[in-house]
Amino acid sequence: MAKQLTVQITENFEQNLHEVELFLVDANAAHAYDALLDELLGTVIPNLERFPEMGRSFFSRSPVSVETTNAQEGLWAKLQRLTADRAALREYILDDYLLLYVPIGSTLYLLAIKHHRQLSFDFNAQWGNTN
């Protein structure tokens, strides 16, 4: 049996969790934040400790725009400071959330988490309700 990894929560991941909490409270779904924490602590982190490659390689999909290509190149430049393995950066989809993580040596770093709706546009806030 493979050695279990130690999970390290990065400062960025903690900040992202706070942003998710604010987003869910604003959407009148504070209960969903508690459910997310329960799922992270009770299922996701223990599974990642045992099976660090369960998420898909982040760079396995080809970018479809110049902006995405540039962003991926910048991300890869930062990741190279930690590992030469391009496949090390992994993504894990948990219900409405996307997690980014990287296992390096005996440690698995949780890098980022976002609710999928945090990635969308809020036109009402931009231009006001035009109904």
KOLTI-627174 format. One record per residue (C-alpha): y, z, x; residue number from 1. Coordinates in steps of 0.02 Angstrom, whole numbers, plus 32768, in hexadecimal, padded with zeros to 4 digits. Example, Ala and Ser with C-alpha at 12.3 -4.5 7.8 and 13.67 -1.06 7.14 Angstrom:
<rec><y>7F1F</y><z>8186</z><x>8267</x><n>1</n></rec>
<rec><y>7FCB</y><z>8165</z><x>82AC</x><n>2</n></rec>
//
This chain:
<rec><y>8000</y><z>8000</z><x>8000</x><n>1</n></rec>
<rec><y>80AD</y><z>7FD3</z><x>8040</x><n>2</n></rec>
<rec><y>8126</y><z>805C</z><x>806F</x><n>3</n></rec>
<rec><y>81A0</y><z>808A</z><x>7FE4</x><n>4</n></rec>
<rec><y>8255</y><z>8060</z><x>8008</x><n>5</n></rec>
<rec><y>82E8</y><z>80D6</z><x>7FF8</x><n>6</n></rec>
<rec><y>836D</y><z>8099</z><x>7F7E</x><n>7</n></rec>
<rec><y>8422</y><z>80A8</z><x>7FB6</x><n>8</n></rec>
<rec><y>84AC</y><z>8092</z><x>7F34</x><n>9</n></rec>
<rec><y>8543</y><z>803F</z><x>7F84</x><n>10</n></rec>
<rec><y>85F7</y><z>806A</z><x>7F5D</x><n>11</n></rec>
<rec><y>860C</y><z>7FBF</z><x>7F0B</x><n>12</n></rec>
<rec><y>8577</y><z>7FE0</z><x>7E99</x><n>13</n></rec>
<rec><y>85C3</y><z>8088</z><x>7E66</x><n>14</n></rec>
<rec><y>8669</y><z>8032</z><x>7E41</x><n>15</n></rec>
<rec><y>860F</y><z>7FAD</z><x>7DDC</x><n>16</n></rec>
<rec><y>85B7</y><z>8035</z><x>7D76</x><n>17</n></rec>
<rec><y>865F</y><z>8083</z><x>7D50</x><n>18</n></rec>
<rec><y>86A2</y><z>7FD9</z><x>7D18</x><n>19</n></rec>
<rec><y>8608</y><z>7FBE</z><x>7CAA</x><n>20</n></rec>
<rec><y>8625</y><z>8068</z><x>7C5C</x><n>21</n></rec>
<rec><y>86DB</y><z>803F</z><x>7C35</x><n>22</n></rec>
<rec><y>86A9</y><z>7F96</z><x>7BF0</x><n>23</n></rec>
<rec><y>8626</y><z>7FE2</z><x>7B7D</x><n>24</n></rec>
<rec><y>8699</y><z>806E</z><x>7B42</x><n>25</n></rec>
<rec><y>871E</y><z>7FEB</z><x>7B1B</x><n>26</n></rec>
<rec><y>869A</y><z>7F8A</z><x>7AB8</x><n>27</n></rec>
<rec><y>866C</y><z>8028</z><x>7A55</x><n>28</n></rec>
<rec><y>85C0</y><z>8029</z><x>7AA8</x><n>29</n></rec>
<rec><y>85C8</y><z>80C6</z><x>7B14</x><n>30</n></rec>
<rec><y>8513</y><z>80EC</z><x>7AE5</x><n>31</n></rec>
<rec><y>84DF</y><z>804D</z><x>7B41</x><n>32</n></rec>
<rec><y>8520</y><z>8097</z><x>7BE4</x><n>33</n></rec>
<rec><y>84AF</y><z>812F</z><x>7BD2</x><n>34</n></rec>
<rec><y>841D</y><z>80BA</z><x>7BAE</x><n>35</n></rec>
<rec><y>8448</y><z>8054</z><x>7C49</x><n>36</n></rec>
<rec><y>8448</y><z>80EF</z><x>7CB7</x><n>37</n></rec>
<rec><y>83A2</y><z>8128</z><x>7C6D</x><n>38</n></rec>
<rec><y>8356</y><z>807C</z><x>7C8E</x><n>39</n></rec>
<rec><y>839A</y><z>8074</z><x>7D40</x><n>40</n></rec>
<rec><y>835E</y><z>8122</z><x>7D6F</x><n>41</n></rec>
<rec><y>82BB</y><z>8122</z><x>7D0D</x><n>42</n></rec>
<rec><y>827B</y><z>8072</z><x>7D26</x><n>43</n></rec>
<rec><y>82E1</y><z>7FF9</z><x>7D91</x><n>44</n></rec>
<rec><y>82FB</y><z>8062</z><x>7E2D</x><n>45</n></rec>
<rec><y>8248</y><z>80A2</z><x>7E33</x><n>46</n></rec>
<rec><y>8208</y><z>7FF0</z><x>7E1D</x><n>47</n></rec>
<rec><y>827B</y><z>7FAC</z><x>7EA5</x><n>48</n></rec>
<rec><y>8242</y><z>8036</z><x>7F1B</x><n>49</n></rec>
<rec><y>818F</y><z>7FFB</z><x>7F07</x><n>50</n></rec>
<rec><y>81AA</y><z>7F40</z><x>7EEC</x><n>51</n></rec>
<rec><y>824B</y><z>7F0C</z><x>7F45</x><n>52</n></rec>
<rec><y>8229</y><z>7E52</z><x>7F32</x><n>53</n></rec>
<rec><y>8219</y><z>7E59</z><x>7E74</x><n>54</n></rec>
<rec><y>82C6</y><z>7E0C</z><x>7E5E</x><n>55</n></rec>
<rec><y>82E8</y><z>7D55</z><x>7E7D</x><n>56</n></rec>
<rec><y>8337</y><z>7D1B</z><x>7F20</x><n>57</n></rec>
<rec><y>83F1</y><z>7D08</z><x>7EFC</x><n>58</n></rec>
<rec><y>8403</y><z>7C6D</z><x>7F66</x><n>59</n></rec>
<rec><y>836B</y><z>7C14</z><x>7F1C</x><n>60</n></rec>
<rec><y>83D8</y><z>7BB8</z><x>7E9D</x><n>61</n></rec>
<rec><y>8448</y><z>7B2C</z><x>7ED9</x><n>62</n></rec>
<rec><y>8501</y><z>7B42</z><x>7EB2</x><n>63</n></rec>
<rec><y>8548</y><z>7AC5</z><x>7E35</x><n>64</n></rec>
<rec><y>8600</y><z>7ACE</z><x>7E63</x><n>65</n></rec>
<rec><y>8670</y><z>7AD1</z><x>7EFB</x><n>66</n></rec>
<rec><y>86AB</y><z>7B80</z><x>7ECC</x><n>67</n></rec>
<rec><y>85F9</y><z>7BC1</z><x>7EC2</x><n>68</n></rec>
<rec><y>85CC</y><z>7B6E</z><x>7F66</x><n>69</n></rec>
<rec><y>8661</y><z>7BBF</z><x>7FBC</x><n>70</n></rec>
<rec><y>863B</y><z>7C69</z><x>7F70</x><n>71</n></rec>
<rec><y>8585</y><z>7C5F</z><x>7FA6</x><n>72</n></rec>
<rec><y>85B7</y><z>7C2F</z><x>8057</x><n>73</n></rec>
<rec><y>862D</y><z>7CC3</z><x>8060</x><n>74</n></rec>
<rec><y>85A8</y><z>7D38</z><x>801D</x><n>75</n></rec>
<rec><y>8528</y><z>7CF6</z><x>8098</x><n>76</n></rec>
<rec><y>85A2</y><z>7D10</z><x>8129</x><n>77</n></rec>
<rec><y>85B2</y><z>7DC8</z><x>80F7</x><n>78</n></rec>
<rec><y>84F8</y><z>7DDD</z><x>80DD</x><n>79</n></rec>
<rec><y>84D1</y><z>7D95</z><x>818A</x><n>80</n></rec>
<rec><y>851E</y><z>7E31</z><x>81D6</x><n>81</n></rec>
<rec><y>848D</y><z>7E92</z><x>818A</x><n>82</n></rec>
<rec><y>83FA</y><z>7E19</z><x>818E</x><n>83</n></rec>
<rec><y>83CC</y><z>7D69</z><x>81C5</x><n>84</n></rec>
<rec><y>835B</y><z>7D57</z><x>812C</x><n>85</n></rec>
<rec><y>83B8</y><z>7CEF</z><x>80AB</x><n>86</n></rec>
<rec><y>8334</y><z>7D1A</z><x>8028</x><n>87</n></rec>
<rec><y>8358</y><z>7DD4</z><x>803C</x><n>88</n></rec>
<rec><y>83E6</y><z>7DD4</z><x>7FBD</x><n>89</n></rec>
<rec><y>8392</y><z>7DE5</z><x>7F15</x><n>90</n></rec>
<rec><y>83C8</y><z>7DE7</z><x>7E5F</x><n>91</n></rec>
<rec><y>8376</y><z>7E48</z><x>7DD4</x><n>92</n></rec>
<rec><y>839C</y><z>7E2D</z><x>7D1C</x><n>93</n></rec>
<rec><y>8391</y><z>7ECA</z><x>7CB3</x><n>94</n></rec>
<rec><y>83B4</y><z>7EA4</z><x>7BFC</x><n>95</n></rec>
<rec><y>846F</y><z>7E7E</z><x>7BF8</x><n>96</n></rec>
<rec><y>848C</y><z>7EA9</z><x>7CB0</x><n>97</n></rec>
<rec><y>847E</y><z>7E4E</z><x>7D55</x><n>98</n></rec>
<rec><y>8459</y><z>7EB7</z><x>7DF0</x><n>99</n></rec>
<rec><y>846A</y><z>7E7B</z><x>7EA4</x><n>100</n></rec>
<rec><y>840B</y><z>7ED5</z><x>7F2C</x><n>101</n></rec>
<rec><y>83CA</y><z>7EBD</z><x>7FDB</x><n>102</n></rec>
<rec><y>8336</y><z>7F11</z><x>8030</x><n>103</n></rec>
<rec><y>8354</y><z>7F29</z><x>80EA</x><n>104</n></rec>
<rec><y>82D5</y><z>7F86</z><x>8151</x><n>105</n></rec>
<rec><y>829E</y><z>8021</z><x>80F3</x><n>106</n></rec>
<rec><y>8339</y><z>8025</z><x>8083</x><n>107</n></rec>
<rec><y>8362</y><z>7FC4</z><x>7FE5</x><n>108</n></rec>
<rec><y>841D</y><z>7FB8</z><x>7FC6</x><n>109</n></rec>
<rec><y>845C</y><z>7FA5</z><x>7F13</x><n>110</n></rec>
<rec><y>84F4</y><z>7F36</z><x>7F2C</x><n>111</n></rec>
<rec><y>8539</y><z>7F09</z><x>7E81</x><n>112</n></rec>
<rec><y>851D</y><z>7F13</z><x>7DC6</x><n>113</n></rec>
<rec><y>8578</y><z>7EB9</z><x>7D39</x><n>114</n></rec>
<rec><y>8562</y><z>7EAB</z><x>7C7E</x><n>115</n></rec>
<rec><y>8554</y><z>7DF2</z><x>7C54</x><n>116</n></rec>
<rec><y>85EB</y><z>7DFD</z><x>7BDF</x><n>117</n></rec>
<rec><y>8657</y><z>7E3E</z><x>7C6C</x><n>118</n></rec>
<rec><y>864C</y><z>7D8F</z><x>7CB2</x><n>119</n></rec>
<rec><y>8697</y><z>7D3D</z><x>7C18</x><n>120</n></rec>
<rec><y>874A</y><z>7D16</z><x>7BE6</x><n>121</n></rec>
<rec><y>87AF</y><z>7D82</z><x>7B6E</x><n>122</n></rec>
<rec><y>8824</y><z>7D03</z><x>7B1E</x><n>123</n></rec>
<rec><y>8863</y><z>7D81</z><x>7A9C</x><n>124</n></rec>
<rec><y>88A4</y><z>7DF1</z><x>7B27</x><n>125</n></rec>
<rec><y>88EE</y><z>7D5B</z><x>7B81</x><n>126</n></rec>
<rec><y>894B</y><z>7D0C</z><x>7AEF</x><n>127</n></rec>
<rec><y>893D</y><z>7D8C</z><x>7A65</x><n>128</n></rec>
<rec><y>88DE</y><z>7D77</z><x>79C3</x><n>129</n></rec>
<rec><y>8911</y><z>7CCD</z><x>797D</x><n>130</n></rec>
<rec><y>88B2</y><z>7CDA</z><x>78D7</x><n>131</n></rec>
//
